[in-house]
Amino acid sequence: MKRDEMRKKINEELKHIPRVKGLFDQNMLRTYYNGMRAHDLSVNPACPAKETLMSAIEAIRKNHPNFSPIYDRDFFHI
């Protein structure tokens, strides 16, 4: 997958993980997702967005176990 194509796909997916003013963990989820998704797509362009999202949530919960993420469950098929 080309870098521009990947960036466009990730930006579209990030529309389904909202920024929330004052919620550090939620905004960190977007940051983690962005980096992890770029890696996942570079390794496997067919990697489902759901897998990346779950990995990002797990990574945040290691330090913030009570994190309750906000995302579009229909989009991510959860």
N, C-alpha and C positions, 0 to 999 in steps of 0.2 A: 504494500500500500504506500503510495506517495505521501510525503510529509504534508502537503497542502490538503490532500484528500483526508488524511488522518485528522488534522487539526479541525477541519470543517465538521467531520463526524463527531469528534469529541465536543466541540462547541454546541452542536445540536443536542447532544445527550445531556450536557450540563444545564440546559434549559429546564430539565426535569429534576434537577437538584437545586432548589432555590437558595439564594443568599438570604440570610436573616440577620438583620442588624442586631448586634449584641449577643449573638449565639456563636461563640468562638468555635465550638465543636462542629456545628453545622457548616460553618465556612471552611473549617479545616477539612471536612469531608469533601468539599468541592476541590480543594487543593490536592488531597490524596488521590481522589478519583482521576483528576486530570493527569497526574504523573503516572499512576498505575495503568490507566487506560492506554496511554501512549505506549508504554512498555508492552502491555498485553497485545495490542494491535500490531506492533512491530514483530512480535514473536508468532502470533497467529491472527491474521486479519479476520477470521471467522469467530473469534472469541466473543461470546455473548456479553452484552453490557451488564447483565445481572451478576455474572461472575466477578467482574471488576468491582462493582458496587459492594457486593458482599465482602470482598477482600478489604476494601477501603474501610468499611464499617468495623470489621474485626480488628483492623490495625488501630483504629481510634479507641475502640473499647478496651484495648490492652491497658491504656493509661486512664481512660474515662469509662469505667464499666457501666455507668448509668446513662450513657449517651443514647438519646432517642432521636434517630435521624428522621429528617423530613425529605421525602422524595416521592415521585409519581409512581405509585405501585403498579398501575396499569401499564405504564411505559416499560418498566423493568420486569414485568410479568411475575410479580411477587404477590 
